[in-house]
Amino acid sequence: MAGDGELVLTRSTDDRRRYDLAGVGSVRREGLLGRSHELRPVVGRPLVARQRGFLGRSTEAVDEAGVVVGTFTQRGLLRHGGPVVWNGLPHDLTSRSSWKNGYELARDGTPLLTVEARGWGRTPARIRVHDDRVDPGLVLFTVWLVQQFVQQDAAASS
């Protein structure tokens, strides 16, 4: 991953349920109506991201052995940001704008990546990675989280 380069999440040409992020990995919806997604980083082990708890306010990423690698807990009822813990390290996911679906993931106040999402379509998200040392699994988990926020907002407005 190149630091400060923009990446675009795009629908796979051979699998309508998979979205690819060049140099990082892929996000694939499990089942036809599944709410969990497989996160397959180019480096590292495959993970499953799934919502937990009441109204999906908590989410987790687990590896094939069932070990929880990452968690997210939504802060408040109407706001989508909150703490992300990845491999035991705390991060913070915050909204960058109240008008667009733009979010920033930071660690100790230092931005690691930003995501702007539009929902699951042809090119559902644009990602800017500010630090090339960010775990590809964490990038995919963050993209998946932001896509969940977009879906929740769409459901609430309809």
Stockholm file with secondary structure:
# STOCKHOLM 1.0

chainA/1-158         MAGDGELVLTRSTDDRRRYDLAGVGSVRREGLLGRSHELRPVVGRPLVARQRGFLGRSTEAVDEAGVVVGTFTQRGLLRHGGPVVWNGLPHDLTSRSSWKNGYELARDGTPLLTVEARGWGRTPARIRVHDDRVDPGLVLFTVWLVQQFVQQDAAASS
#=GR chainA/1-158 SS CCTTEEEEEEECSSCTTEEEETTTEEEEECSSSCSCEEEEESSSCCEEEEEESGGGCEEEEEETTSCEEEEEECCSSSCCCEEEEETTEEEEEEESCSSSCEEEEEETTEEEEEEEECCSSSSCEEEEESCTTSCHHHHHHHHHHHHHHHHHHHHHHC
#=GC SS_cons         CCTTEEEEEEECSSCTTEEEETTTEEEEECSSSCSCEEEEESSSCCEEEEEESGGGCEEEEEETTSCEEEEEECCSSSCCCEEEEETTEEEEEEESCSSSCEEEEEETTEEEEEEEECCSSSSCEEEEESCTTSCHHHHHHHHHHHHHHHHHHHHHHC
//
